[in-house]
């Protein structure tokens, strides 16, 4: 009887703590078990989960994703007024932000394309990526700056040597290196009577040699103070190598910077006033300023700075002359 009762009794109810994982449906194929807020590897925002319909799919990407592909992919099509009216304020802000990001990325890409064209025209090697293009452009700009400084230095050096050579010719001093050339020119005087004798004496001179072997400490500086060139005496007097001097400004050697700045402004002002004067003599005008140099190896030095103008009266460059002060001046 007991066995029959147990056999006819109903089964016991299922406990609530049973594990239902075994009956959870498997994820659809292609999702690889991704969470509900991720579709095909693209992260969805909280607002994008609430959007429905195919027109709103372009809002499913976060701004970081849009900015990463906007420069490579086609720009997002602008929405019509009717479509904009259907958007919520948050969706409009996101749409406007994405459009601004795409426009900014497009402008940057166009500028980089222009830089790439410049590099190709000048045959500058570069790799076909934005970073390499920017690096090559920076190097190309540095090369242009160095070339401009070199050309300016050569021009100023030539002008200075010509001026000093003219002074030597006027005073009757002619270097021995030009004697042979001068003799040849002198033999042609009867054939060329219209050529001045001073022009014949200038031919064949070694301008750089005259400047470098000059016993006076001489240098040349541009109007902004950059030292363009100097001779051997200038190096020895300042006890600084030429390559170091050419990397510095002449203002570094002046004891009182305020004085030199005021003096340079005064020289330029006086030069302009002299050139505009009605009775101003034509030709090169020399304006001077003298001051003390910062002490170098217990030496007491003085600078004489000359502002040299062109024939038209425009300021051209500064001529530097350094000398050691005598005992009387030191006292």
VOVEX-872372 format. One line per 4 residues: for each residue x, y, z of N, C-alpha, C, O. Coordinates in steps of 0.2 Angstrom, whole numbers, padded with zeros to 4 digits. Layout:
BEGIN
X:Y:Z:X:Y:Z:X:Y:Z:X:Y:Z | ...;
//
This chain:
BEGIN
0004:-0006:0000:0000:0000:0000:0004:0006:0000:0003:0011:-0004 | 0010:0006:0004:0014:0012:0004:0017:0013:-0002:0018:0019:-0005 | 0020:0008:-0006:0023:0009:-0012:0018:0012:-0017:0020:0016:-0021 | 0011:0009:-0017:0007:0012:-0022:0005:0020:-0020:0004:0023:-0025;
0005:0022:-0014:0004:0029:-0012:0010:0033:-0015:0009:0039:-0018 | 0016:0031:-0014:0022:0035:-0017:0022:0035:-0024:0024:0040:-0027 | 0020:0030:-0028:0019:0030:-0035:0014:0035:-0038:0015:0038:-0043 | 0008:0035:-0034:0003:0039:-0036:0004:0047:-0034:0000:0051:-0036;
0008:0048:-0030:0009:0055:-0027:0012:0060:-0033:0016:0058:-0037 | 0009:0067:-0033:0012:0071:-0038:0019:0073:-0037:0021:0073:-0031 | 0023:0075:-0042:0030:0077:-0041:0030:0084:-0037:0026:0088:-0037 | 0036:0085:-0034:0037:0091:-0030:0038:0097:-0034:0041:0096:-0040;
0036:0103:-0032:0037:0109:-0036:0044:0111:-0037:0048:0109:-0032 | 0046:0114:-0042:0053:0116:-0044:0055:0122:-0039:0051:0127:-0039 | 0061:0122:-0037:0063:0127:-0032:0065:0133:-0036:0067:0133:-0042 | 0064:0139:-0033:0066:0146:-0037:0073:0147:-0038:0075:0151:-0042;
0078:0143:-0035:0085:0145:-0035:0088:0140:-0041:0094:0140:-0042 | 0084:0137:-0045:0086:0133:-0050:0090:0137:-0056:0088:0143:-0056 | 0095:0135:-0059:0099:0138:-0064:0096:0138:-0071:0095:0133:-0074 | 0094:0144:-0073:0091:0145:-0079:0095:0146:-0085:0093:0147:-0091;
0102:0146:-0084:0107:0148:-0089:0107:0143:-0095:0108:0144:-0101 | 0105:0137:-0093:0105:0132:-0098:0099:0133:-0103:0100:0130:-0109 | 0094:0136:-0101:0089:0137:-0106:0089:0144:-0109:0084:0146:-0113 | 0094:0148:-0108:0095:0155:-0111:0096:0154:-0118:0101:0150:-0120;
0093:0158:-0123:0094:0157:-0130:0101:0159:-0132:0103:0164:-0129 | 0104:0156:-0136:0111:0158:-0139:0110:0164:-0143:0105:0166:-0146 | 0116:0168:-0143:0116:0174:-0147:0115:0173:-0154:0117:0167:-0156 | 0113:0177:-0158:0112:0176:-0165:0119:0176:-0168:0124:0178:-0166;
0119:0172:-0174:0126:0171:-0177:0129:0178:-0180:0125:0182:-0182 | 0135:0179:-0179:0139:0185:-0181:0140:0190:-0176:0144:0195:-0177 | 0137:0189:-0170:0138:0194:-0165:0143:0192:-0160:0146:0196:-0156 | 0145:0185:-0160:0151:0183:-0156:0150:0185:-0149:0155:0186:-0145;
0144:0184:-0146:0143:0185:-0139:0143:0193:-0137:0145:0194:-0131 | 0143:0198:-0141:0144:0205:-0139:0138:0207:-0135:0132:0204:-0136 | 0139:0212:-0131:0133:0215:-0127:0128:0218:-0131:0129:0219:-0137 | 0122:0220:-0128:0117:0223:-0132:0119:0230:-0134:0116:0232:-0139;
0124:0234:-0131:0125:0240:-0133:0131:0241:-0138:0134:0246:-0139 | 0132:0235:-0141:0138:0234:-0146:0135:0231:-0152:0133:0225:-0151 | 0136:0233:-0158:0134:0230:-0164:0139:0231:-0169:0141:0236:-0171 | 0142:0225:-0171:0147:0224:-0177:0153:0228:-0174:0156:0231:-0179;
0155:0228:-0168:0161:0231:-0166:0160:0239:-0165:0165:0242:-0163 | 0154:0242:-0166:0153:0249:-0165:0150:0251:-0159:0144:0248:-0157 | 0153:0255:-0155:0150:0256:-0148:0144:0261:-0149:0144:0266:-0153 | 0138:0260:-0146:0132:0264:-0146:0132:0268:-0140:0133:0265:-0134;
0129:0274:-0140:0128:0278:-0135:0121:0277:-0132:0117:0273:-0135 | 0120:0280:-0126:0113:0279:-0123:0108:0282:-0127:0102:0279:-0127 | 0109:0288:-0130:0104:0291:-0134:0103:0287:-0140:0097:0287:-0143 | 0108:0284:-0143:0107:0281:-0150:0103:0274:-0149:0100:0272:-0154;
0103:0271:-0143:0099:0265:-0142:0091:0267:-0143:0087:0262:-0145 | 0089:0273:-0142:0082:0275:-0142:0080:0276:-0149:0074:0277:-0150 | 0085:0277:-0154:0083:0279:-0161:0081:0273:-0165:0083:0267:-0164 | 0076:0274:-0169:0073:0269:-0173:0073:0272:-0180:0073:0278:-0182;
0073:0267:-0185:0072:0269:-0192:0079:0269:-0195:0084:0270:-0192 | 0079:0269:-0202:0086:0269:-0206:0089:0276:-0206:0095:0276:-0207 | 0085:0281:-0205:0088:0288:-0206:0092:0290:-0200:0096:0294:-0201 | 0091:0287:-0195:0095:0289:-0189:0101:0284:-0188:0105:0285:-0183;
0103:0280:-0193:0109:0276:-0192:0115:0280:-0191:0120:0277:-0188 | 0116:0286:-0194:0122:0289:-0194:0123:0292:-0188:0129:0295:-0187 | 0118:0293:-0183:0120:0295:-0176:0122:0290:-0172:0123:0291:-0166 | 0123:0283:-0174:0124:0278:-0169:0132:0278:-0167:0134:0275:-0163;
0136:0282:-0171:0143:0282:-0170:0145:0288:-0165:0142:0293:-0165 | 0149:0287:-0161:0152:0292:-0156:0156:0297:-0160:0158:0295:-0165 | 0157:0303:-0157:0161:0308:-0161:0168:0306:-0162:0171:0308:-0167 | 0171:0302:-0158:0178:0300:-0159:0178:0295:-0165:0183:0296:-0168;
0173:0291:-0166:0173:0287:-0172:0172:0291:-0178:0176:0290:-0183 | 0168:0296:-0178:0167:0300:-0184:0173:0304:-0186:0175:0304:-0192 | 0177:0307:-0181:0183:0311:-0182:0188:0306:-0185:0192:0309:-0189 | 0188:0300:-0183:0194:0296:-0186:0193:0294:-0193:0198:0292:-0196;
0187:0294:-0195:0186:0291:-0202:0184:0297:-0207:0183:0296:-0213 | 0182:0303:-0204:0179:0308:-0208:0184:0310:-0213:0182:0312:-0219 | 0191:0310:-0212:0195:0313:-0217:0197:0308:-0222:0199:0310:-0228 | 0195:0302:-0221:0196:0297:-0227:0189:0295:-0230:0190:0294:-0236;
0184:0294:-0227:0177:0292:-0230:0174:0299:-0233:0176:0304:-0232 | 0169:0297:-0237:0165:0303:-0240:0161:0306:-0234:0159:0303:-0229 | 0161:0313:-0235:0157:0317:-0229:0150:0315:-0229:0147:0313:-0233 | 0147:0316:-0223:0141:0314:-0221:0136:0319:-0225:0137:0325:-0224;
0131:0316:-0228:0126:0320:-0231:0122:0324:-0226:0120:0322:-0221 | 0121:0331:-0228:0117:0335:-0224:0110:0333:-0224:0107:0331:-0229 | 0107:0334:-0218:0100:0333:-0217:0095:0338:-0220:0098:0344:-0220 | 0090:0337:-0222:0085:0342:-0224:0082:0345:-0218:0082:0343:-0212;
0078:0351:-0219:0075:0355:-0214:0070:0350:-0210:0069:0350:-0204 | 0066:0346:-0214:0061:0342:-0212:0064:0337:-0207:0061:0335:-0202 | 0070:0334:-0209:0073:0329:-0205:0076:0332:-0199:0076:0329:-0194 | 0079:0338:-0199:0081:0341:-0193:0076:0343:-0188:0077:0342:-0182;
0070:0344:-0191:0064:0346:-0186:0062:0340:-0182:0060:0340:-0176 | 0063:0334:-0185:0062:0328:-0181:0067:0326:-0176:0065:0322:-0172 | 0072:0329:-0176:0078:0327:-0171:0076:0331:-0164:0074:0336:-0164 | 0079:0327:-0159:0078:0330:-0152:0084:0335:-0152:0089:0335:-0156;
0084:0340:-0147:0090:0344:-0146:0096:0341:-0145:0101:0343:-0148 | 0096:0335:-0141:0103:0331:-0141:0105:0329:-0147:0111:0329:-0149 | 0101:0326:-0151:0102:0324:-0158:0105:0329:-0163:0110:0328:-0166 | 0102:0335:-0162:0104:0341:-0166:0111:0343:-0164:0115:0344:-0169;
0113:0343:-0158:0119:0345:-0156:0124:0340:-0158:0130:0342:-0160 | 0123:0334:-0158:0127:0329:-0160:0128:0329:-0168:0134:0328:-0170 | 0123:0331:-0171:0124:0331:-0179:0128:0337:-0180:0132:0337:-0185 | 0127:0343:-0177:0131:0349:-0179:0138:0348:-0177:0142:0350:-0180;
0139:0345:-0171:0146:0343:-0169:0150:0339:-0175:0156:0340:-0176 | 0146:0334:-0177:0149:0329:-0182:0151:0333:-0189:0156:0332:-0192 | 0146:0338:-0190:0147:0341:-0197:0153:0346:-0196:0157:0347:-0201 | 0154:0349:-0190:0159:0354:-0189:0166:0350:-0189:0171:0352:-0192;
0166:0344:-0186:0172:0340:-0186:0174:0338:-0193:0180:0338:-0195 | 0169:0336:-0197:0170:0334:-0204:0173:0340:-0208:0178:0339:-0212 | 0170:0346:-0207:0173:0352:-0211:0180:0353:-0209:0184:0355:-0213 | 0181:0353:-0203:0188:0355:-0200:0193:0349:-0203:0199:0351:-0205;
0191:0343:-0203:0196:0338:-0206:0197:0339:-0213:0202:0338:-0216 | 0191:0341:-0217:0192:0342:-0224:0197:0348:-0225:0201:0347:-0230 | 0196:0353:-0222:0201:0359:-0223:0208:0357:-0221:0213:0359:-0225 | 0209:0353:-0216:0216:0351:-0215:0219:0347:-0220:0225:0347:-0222;
0215:0342:-0223:0217:0338:-0228:0219:0342:-0234:0223:0340:-0238 | 0215:0347:-0236:0216:0351:-0242:0223:0355:-0241:0227:0356:-0246 | 0224:0358:-0235:0230:0361:-0234:0236:0357:-0234:0241:0358:-0237 | 0236:0351:-0232:0241:0346:-0232:0242:0344:-0240:0248:0343:-0242;
0237:0343:-0243:0237:0342:-0251:0241:0348:-0254:0246:0346:-0258 | 0240:0354:-0252:0244:0359:-0255:0251:0359:-0253:0256:0360:-0257 | 0253:0357:-0247:0260:0356:-0245:0263:0351:-0249:0269:0351:-0251 | 0259:0345:-0250:0262:0340:-0254:0264:0342:-0261:0269:0340:-0264;
0259:0346:-0264:0261:0348:-0271:0267:0353:-0271:0271:0352:-0276 | 0268:0357:-0266:0274:0361:-0265:0280:0356:-0265:0285:0358:-0268 | 0280:0351:-0261:0286:0347:-0260:0287:0343:-0267:0293:0342:-0269 | 0282:0341:-0270:0283:0338:-0277:0286:0342:-0282:0290:0340:-0286;
0284:0349:-0282:0286:0354:-0287:0294:0355:-0286:0298:0356:-0291 | 0296:0355:-0280:0303:0356:-0278:0307:0350:-0277:0313:0350:-0275 | 0304:0344:-0279:0307:0337:-0279:0310:0336:-0272:0316:0334:-0271 | 0306:0337:-0267:0308:0336:-0260:0306:0329:-0258:0300:0328:-0259;
0310:0324:-0256:0307:0317:-0255:0303:0317:-0248:0304:0321:-0243 | 0298:0313:-0249:0293:0312:-0243:0289:0306:-0244:0289:0303:-0249 | 0287:0303:-0238:0283:0297:-0238:0275:0299:-0239:0274:0305:-0237 | 0271:0295:-0242:0264:0297:-0244:0260:0297:-0237:0255:0293:-0237;
0262:0300:-0232:0257:0301:-0226:0258:0308:-0223:0263:0311:-0225 | 0253:0310:-0220:0252:0316:-0217:0258:0318:-0213:0261:0324:-0213 | 0260:0314:-0208:0266:0315:-0204:0272:0317:-0208:0276:0321:-0206 | 0274:0312:-0213:0280:0313:-0216:0279:0320:-0220:0285:0323:-0221;
0274:0322:-0223:0273:0328:-0227:0275:0334:-0222:0278:0338:-0224 | 0272:0334:-0216:0273:0339:-0212:0280:0340:-0210:0283:0345:-0209 | 0283:0334:-0208:0291:0334:-0206:0295:0337:-0212:0300:0341:-0211 | 0293:0335:-0218:0297:0337:-0224:0296:0344:-0225:0301:0348:-0227;
0290:0347:-0224:0289:0354:-0225:0293:0358:-0220:0296:0363:-0222 | 0294:0356:-0214:0298:0359:-0209:0305:0359:-0211:0308:0365:-0210 | 0307:0354:-0213:0314:0353:-0215:0316:0358:-0221:0321:0361:-0222 | 0311:0358:-0226:0312:0363:-0232:0312:0370:-0230:0315:0374:-0232;
0308:0372:-0225:0307:0379:-0222:0314:0381:-0219:0317:0386:-0220 | 0317:0376:-0215:0323:0377:-0212:0329:0378:-0218:0333:0382:-0217 | 0329:0374:-0223:0333:0375:-0228:0333:0382:-0232:0338:0385:-0233 | 0327:0384:-0233:0326:0391:-0236:0328:0396:-0231:0331:0401:-0234;
0327:0396:-0225:0330:0401:-0220:0337:0401:-0220:0340:0406:-0220 | 0340:0395:-0220:0348:0395:-0220:0350:0398:-0226:0355:0401:-0226 | 0347:0396:-0232:0349:0399:-0238:0349:0406:-0239:0353:0410:-0241 | 0343:0409:-0236:0342:0416:-0236:0347:0420:-0232:0350:0425:-0234;
0349:0417:-0226:0354:0420:-0222:0361:0420:-0225:0365:0424:-0225 | 0362:0414:-0228:0369:0414:-0232:0369:0419:-0238:0375:0422:-0238 | 0364:0420:-0241:0364:0424:-0247:0365:0431:-0244:0369:0436:-0247 | 0361:0433:-0239:0362:0440:-0236:0369:0441:-0233:0372:0446:-0234;
0372:0436:-0230:0379:0436:-0228:0384:0437:-0233:0388:0442:-0233 | 0383:0434:-0239:0387:0435:-0245:0387:0442:-0247:0392:0445:-0249 | 0381:0444:-0248:0380:0451:-0251:0383:0456:-0246:0386:0461:-0248 | 0382:0456:-0240:0384:0460:-0235:0392:0460:-0235:0395:0465:-0234;
0395:0454:-0235:0402:0453:-0235:0405:0457:-0242:0410:0460:-0241 | 0402:0456:-0247:0404:0459:-0253:0404:0466:-0253:0409:0470:-0255 | 0398:0469:-0250:0398:0476:-0250:0403:0479:-0245:0406:0485:-0246 | 0405:0476:-0240:0410:0478:-0235:0417:0478:-0238:0420:0483:-0237;
0418:0473:-0241:0425:0472:-0244:0426:0477:-0250:0431:0480:-0251 | 0421:0479:-0254:0421:0484:-0259:0422:0491:-0256:0426:0495:-0258 | 0419:0492:-0250:0419:0499:-0247:0426:0499:-0244:0430:0505:-0245 | 0429:0494:-0241:0436:0495:-0238:0441:0495:-0244:0446:0498:-0243;
0440:0491:-0249:0445:0492:-0255:0445:0499:-0258:0450:0501:-0260 | 0439:0502:-0259:0439:0508:-0261:0442:0513:-0257:0446:0518:-0259 | 0442:0512:-0250:0446:0517:-0246:0453:0515:-0247:0457:0520:-0247 | 0455:0509:-0248:0462:0508:-0249:0465:0511:-0255:0470:0513:-0256;
0461:0510:-0261:0463:0513:-0267:0463:0521:-0267:0468:0524:-0269 | 0459:0524:-0263:0459:0531:-0262:0465:0533:-0259:0468:0538:-0260 | 0467:0529:-0254:0473:0531:-0250:0479:0529:-0253:0485:0530:-0250 | 0479:0525:-0259:0485:0523:-0262:0488:0517:-0260:0494:0515:-0262;
0484:0513:-0256:0487:0506:-0254:0484:0501:-0259:0478:0500:-0259 | 0488:0497:-0262:0486:0492:-0266:0490:0485:-0264:0496:0485:-0264 | 0486:0480:-0263:0489:0473:-0261:0494:0471:-0267:0492:0472:-0273 | 0499:0467:-0265:0504:0464:-0270:0500:0459:-0274:0503:0458:-0280;
0495:0456:-0272:0492:0450:-0275:0489:0453:-0282:0487:0449:-0286 | 0487:0459:-0282:0484:0462:-0288:0489:0466:-0293:0487:0469:-0298 | 0496:0466:-0292:0500:0469:-0296:0500:0467:-0303:0500:0471:-0307 | 0500:0460:-0304:0501:0458:-0310:0495:0460:-0314:0495:0462:-0320;
0489:0459:-0311:0483:0461:-0315:0483:0469:-0317:0480:0471:-0322 | 0485:0473:-0312:0485:0480:-0313:0490:0482:-0319:0489:0486:-0323 | 0496:0478:-0319:0500:0479:-0325:0497:0478:-0332:0498:0481:-0336 | 0493:0472:-0332:0490:0471:-0338:0485:0476:-0340:0484:0478:-0345;
0481:0478:-0334:0476:0483:-0336:0480:0490:-0338:0477:0494:-0342 | 0485:0491:-0335:0489:0498:-0337:0491:0498:-0344:0491:0503:-0347 | 0493:0492:-0347:0495:0491:-0354:0489:0493:-0359:0490:0494:-0365 | 0483:0493:-0356:0477:0494:-0360:0474:0501:-0359:0469:0502:-0362;
0478:0505:-0356:0475:0512:-0354:0474:0516:-0361:0469:0519:-0362 | 0479:0515:-0366:0478:0519:-0372:0472:0516:-0376:0470:0520:-0380 | 0471:0510:-0375:0465:0507:-0379:0459:0509:-0376:0454:0509:-0380 | 0458:0510:-0370:0452:0511:-0366:0452:0518:-0363:0453:0518:-0356;
0452:0524:-0366:0453:0530:-0362:0447:0532:-0358:0448:0536:-0354 | 0442:0529:-0359:0436:0531:-0356:0435:0528:-0349:0431:0529:-0345 | 0440:0523:-0347:0439:0520:-0341:0443:0523:-0335:0449:0525:-0337 | 0441:0524:-0330:0444:0528:-0324:0450:0524:-0322:0450:0518:-0322;
0455:0527:-0319:0461:0524:-0317:0459:0520:-0310:0462:0515:-0309 | 0455:0523:-0306:0453:0519:-0300:0449:0512:-0302:0450:0508:-0298 | 0446:0512:-0307:0442:0506:-0309:0448:0501:-0311:0447:0495:-0310 | 0453:0503:-0314:0458:0498:-0316:0462:0495:-0310:0464:0490:-0310;
0463:0499:-0305:0466:0497:-0299:0462:0492:-0295:0465:0488:-0291 | 0456:0493:-0295:0451:0488:-0291:0451:0481:-0294:0450:0476:-0291 | 0452:0481:-0301:0452:0474:-0304:0457:0469:-0301:0463:0471:-0300 | 0455:0463:-0300:0460:0458:-0298:0461:0458:-0290:0465:0454:-0288;
0458:0462:-0286:0459:0462:-0279:0456:0456:-0276:0450:0454:-0278 | 0459:0453:-0271:0456:0448:-0267:0452:0451:-0261:0455:0453:-0256 | 0445:0452:-0262:0442:0456:-0257:0441:0452:-0251:0442:0456:-0245 | 0440:0446:-0251:0440:0442:-0245:0446:0442:-0241:0447:0443:-0235;
0452:0442:-0245:0458:0442:-0242:0460:0448:-0239:0463:0449:-0233 | 0458:0454:-0242:0459:0461:-0239:0455:0461:-0232:0458:0464:-0228 | 0449:0459:-0232:0445:0459:-0226:0448:0455:-0221:0448:0457:-0215 | 0450:0449:-0222:0452:0444:-0217:0459:0446:-0214:0460:0445:-0208;
0463:0449:-0218:0470:0451:-0216:0470:0458:-0214:0476:0460:-0212 | 0465:0461:-0213:0465:0468:-0211:0467:0468:-0203:0464:0464:-0199 | 0472:0472:-0201:0474:0472:-0194:0469:0474:-0189:0469:0472:-0183 | 0464:0478:-0191:0459:0480:-0187:0453:0475:-0186:0452:0471:-0191;
0450:0474:-0180:0445:0469:-0179:0439:0472:-0182:0436:0477:-0179 | 0436:0469:-0187:0431:0471:-0191:0425:0466:-0191:0427:0460:-0191 | 0419:0468:-0191:0414:0463:-0192:0408:0467:-0196:0408:0473:-0196 | 0403:0463:-0198:0397:0465:-0202:0391:0462:-0198:0391:0456:-0197;
0386:0466:-0197:0380:0464:-0194:0374:0467:-0198:0374:0473:-0201 | 0369:0463:-0199:0363:0466:-0202:0359:0471:-0197:0361:0472:-0191 | 0354:0474:-0200:0350:0479:-0196:0347:0476:-0190:0345:0480:-0185 | 0345:0469:-0190:0342:0466:-0184:0347:0464:-0179:0346:0461:-0174;
0354:0465:-0180:0359:0463:-0175:0363:0457:-0177:0368:0455:-0173 | 0361:0453:-0182:0364:0446:-0183:0371:0448:-0186:0372:0451:-0191 | 0376:0444:-0183:0383:0445:-0185:0383:0441:-0192:0382:0435:-0192 | 0385:0444:-0197:0385:0441:-0204:0392:0438:-0205:0393:0433:-0209;
0397:0442:-0203:0404:0440:-0205:0409:0444:-0200:0407:0449:-0197 | 0415:0441:-0199:0420:0445:-0196:0427:0442:-0198:0428:0437:-0201 | 0432:0446:-0197:0439:0444:-0199:0443:0441:-0193:0440:0440:-0188 | 0449:0439:-0194:0453:0435:-0189:0455:0439:-0183:0455:0437:-0178;
0456:0446:-0185:0458:0450:-0179:0452:0451:-0174:0452:0451:-0168 | 0446:0451:-0177:0440:0451:-0173:0439:0445:-0168:0437:0446:-0163 | 0440:0439:-0171:0440:0433:-0167:0445:0433:-0162:0444:0432:-0156 | 0451:0435:-0163:0457:0435:-0158:0456:0440:-0153:0457:0439:-0147;
0453:0446:-0154:0452:0451:-0149:0446:0449:-0145:0447:0450:-0139 | 0441:0446:-0147:0435:0444:-0143:0436:0437:-0140:0432:0435:-0136 | 0442:0433:-0142:0443:0427:-0140:0437:0422:-0141:0436:0418:-0136 | 0434:0423:-0146:0428:0418:-0148:0429:0416:-0155:0431:0420:-0160;
0427:0410:-0157:0428:0407:-0163:0423:0410:-0168:0418:0412:-0166 | 0425:0410:-0174:0420:0413:-0179:0414:0410:-0180:0408:0413:-0181 | 0414:0403:-0180:0407:0400:-0180:0403:0401:-0175:0396:0401:-0175 | 0405:0403:-0169:0401:0405:-0163:0399:0412:-0164:0393:0413:-0162;
0403:0416:-0166:0401:0423:-0167:0395:0424:-0172:0391:0428:-0171 | 0395:0420:-0177:0390:0420:-0183:0384:0418:-0180:0379:0419:-0184 | 0383:0414:-0175:0377:0412:-0172:0374:0416:-0167:0369:0415:-0164 | 0377:0422:-0166:0375:0426:-0160:0373:0433:-0163:0374:0435:-0169;
0371:0438:-0159:0369:0444:-0161:0374:0449:-0158:0377:0448:-0153 | 0376:0455:-0161:0381:0459:-0159:0378:0463:-0152:0382:0465:-0149 | 0372:0462:-0151:0369:0465:-0145:0372:0461:-0139:0372:0464:-0133 | 0374:0455:-0140:0376:0451:-0134:0383:0454:-0131:0384:0452:-0125;
0386:0457:-0135:0393:0460:-0133:0393:0467:-0130:0398:0469:-0128 | 0387:0470:-0130:0386:0477:-0127:0385:0476:-0120:0381:0472:-0118 | 0388:0480:-0116:0387:0480:-0109:0380:0482:-0107:0377:0478:-0103 | 0378:0487:-0109:0371:0490:-0108:0367:0489:-0114:0367:0493:-0118;
0362:0484:-0113:0358:0483:-0119:0353:0489:-0120:0352:0490:-0126 | 0351:0492:-0115:0346:0498:-0116:0349:0503:-0120:0346:0506:-0124 | 0356:0504:-0119:0359:0510:-0122:0360:0508:-0130:0359:0512:-0134 | 0362:0502:-0131:0363:0500:-0138:0356:0500:-0142:0356:0502:-0148;
0351:0498:-0139:0344:0498:-0142:0342:0505:-0144:0340:0507:-0150 | 0343:0510:-0139:0342:0517:-0140:0346:0520:-0145:0344:0524:-0150 | 0353:0518:-0145:0358:0520:-0150:0356:0518:-0157:0356:0522:-0162 | 0354:0512:-0158:0352:0509:-0165:0346:0513:-0167:0346:0515:-0173;
0341:0514:-0163:0335:0518:-0165:0337:0525:-0167:0334:0528:-0172 | 0342:0528:-0163:0344:0535:-0165:0348:0535:-0172:0347:0540:-0175 | 0352:0530:-0173:0356:0530:-0179:0351:0529:-0185:0352:0533:-0190 | 0346:0525:-0184:0341:0524:-0190:0337:0530:-0191:0336:0532:-0197;
0335:0534:-0186:0331:0540:-0186:0336:0545:-0189:0333:0549:-0194 | 0342:0546:-0187:0346:0551:-0190:0348:0550:-0197:0348:0554:-0202 | 0348:0543:-0199:0349:0541:-0206:0344:0543:-0210:0344:0546:-0216 | 0337:0542:-0208:0331:0544:-0212:0331:0552:-0212:0329:0554:-0218;
0333:0555:-0207:0332:0562:-0207:0337:0565:-0212:0336:0570:-0216 | 0343:0562:-0212:0349:0565:-0217:0347:0563:-0224:0348:0568:-0228 | 0344:0558:-0225:0342:0556:-0232:0337:0561:-0235:0336:0562:-0241 | 0332:0563:-0230:0327:0567:-0232:0328:0574:-0233:0325:0578:-0236;
0334:0576:-0230:0336:0583:-0230:0337:0585:-0237:0340:0582:-0241 | 0336:0592:-0239:0337:0594:-0246:0344:0595:-0247:0346:0594:-0253 | 0348:0597:-0243:0355:0598:-0244:0359:0592:-0242:0365:0593:-0241 | 0356:0586:-0242:0360:0580:-0240:0365:0578:-0245:0362:0578:-0251;
0371:0577:-0244:0376:0575:-0249:0374:0568:-0252:0372:0564:-0248 | 0375:0567:-0258:0373:0560:-0261:0379:0555:-0260:0385:0558:-0259 | 0378:0549:-0259:0383:0544:-0258:0382:0541:-0251:0377:0541:-0248 | 0387:0537:-0249:0386:0533:-0243:0387:0537:-0237:0392:0541:-0237;
0382:0537:-0232:0383:0541:-0226:0384:0536:-0221:0381:0531:-0220 | 0389:0539:-0217:0392:0535:-0211:0389:0538:-0204:0391:0544:-0203 | 0386:0534:-0200:0384:0537:-0194:0387:0532:-0189:0387:0526:-0189 | 0390:0535:-0183:0394:0531:-0178:0390:0531:-0172:0386:0535:-0170;
0392:0525:-0168:0390:0525:-0161:0396:0521:-0158:0398:0516:-0160 | 0398:0523:-0152:0404:0519:-0148:0401:0518:-0141:0398:0521:-0138 | 0403:0512:-0139:0401:0509:-0132:0406:0504:-0130:0410:0501:-0134 | 0405:0502:-0124:0410:0497:-0121:0407:0490:-0122:0401:0489:-0122;
0412:0485:-0122:0410:0478:-0124:0410:0475:-0117:0414:0477:-0112 | 0406:0470:-0116:0406:0466:-0110:0413:0463:-0109:0417:0461:-0114 | 0416:0463:-0103:0423:0461:-0102:0424:0454:-0104:0420:0449:-0102 | 0429:0452:-0108:0431:0446:-0110:0438:0444:-0108:0443:0447:-0111;
0439:0439:-0104:0446:0438:-0102:0450:0444:-0099:0455:0445:-0101 | 0447:0447:-0095:0450:0453:-0092:0452:0459:-0097:0456:0463:-0095 | 0449:0459:-0102:0450:0464:-0107:0445:0469:-0107:0439:0468:-0106 | 0447:0475:-0108:0443:0481:-0108:0442:0483:-0116:0447:0486:-0119;
0437:0481:-0119:0436:0483:-0126:0430:0488:-0127:0426:0489:-0123 | 0431:0491:-0133:0426:0496:-0135:0423:0494:-0142:0427:0492:-0146 | 0417:0495:-0143:0414:0494:-0150:0413:0501:-0153:0411:0506:-0150 | 0414:0501:-0160:0412:0507:-0164:0408:0504:-0169:0410:0500:-0174;
0402:0506:-0169:0396:0503:-0174:0395:0509:-0179:0393:0514:-0177 | 0395:0507:-0185:0394:0512:-0191:0388:0509:-0194:0388:0504:-0197 | 0383:0514:-0195:0377:0512:-0199:0379:0515:-0207:0380:0521:-0208 | 0379:0510:-0211:0381:0512:-0218:0374:0511:-0222:0371:0507:-0222;
0373:0517:-0226:0368:0517:-0230:0369:0516:-0238:0375:0516:-0240 | 0364:0515:-0242:0365:0514:-0249:0366:0521:-0252:0365:0526:-0249 | 0367:0521:-0259:0367:0527:-0262:0361:0531:-0262:0361:0537:-0262 | 0355:0527:-0261:0349:0530:-0261:0347:0533:-0254:0342:0536:-0253;
0352:0531:-0249:0351:0534:-0242:0347:0529:-0238:0345:0531:-0232 | 0346:0523:-0240:0342:0518:-0236:0347:0514:-0231:0353:0512:-0234 | 0346:0513:-0225:0350:0510:-0221:0351:0502:-0223:0347:0499:-0225 | 0358:0500:-0223:0359:0494:-0226:0362:0489:-0221:0359:0483:-0221;
0367:0491:-0217:0370:0486:-0213:0374:0490:-0208:0375:0496:-0208 | 0376:0486:-0202:0381:0489:-0197:0388:0486:-0198:0389:0480:-0199 | 0393:0491:-0198:0400:0489:-0198:0402:0489:-0191:0401:0494:-0187 | 0405:0484:-0189:0408:0483:-0182:0415:0484:-0182:0419:0481:-0186;
0418:0488:-0177:0425:0489:-0176:0426:0488:-0169:0424:0492:-0165 | 0430:0483:-0167:0432:0482:-0159:0439:0484:-0158:0444:0483:-0163 | 0441:0487:-0153:0448:0489:-0151:0448:0488:-0143:0444:0490:-0139 | 0455:0487:-0141:0456:0487:-0134:0458:0494:-0131:0461:0497:-0135;
0455:0495:-0126:0456:0502:-0123:0463:0503:-0120:0466:0498:-0118 | 0465:0509:-0121:0472:0510:-0118:0472:0511:-0111:0466:0512:-0108 | 0478:0512:-0108:0478:0512:-0100:0475:0519:-0098:0472:0519:-0093 | 0476:0524:-0102:0473:0531:-0101:0465:0530:-0101:0462:0533:-0096;
0462:0527:-0106:0455:0526:-0106:0452:0522:-0101:0447:0523:-0098 | 0456:0517:-0099:0454:0512:-0093:0453:0516:-0087:0449:0515:-0083 | 0458:0521:-0085:0458:0525:-0079:0452:0529:-0079:0451:0533:-0074;
//
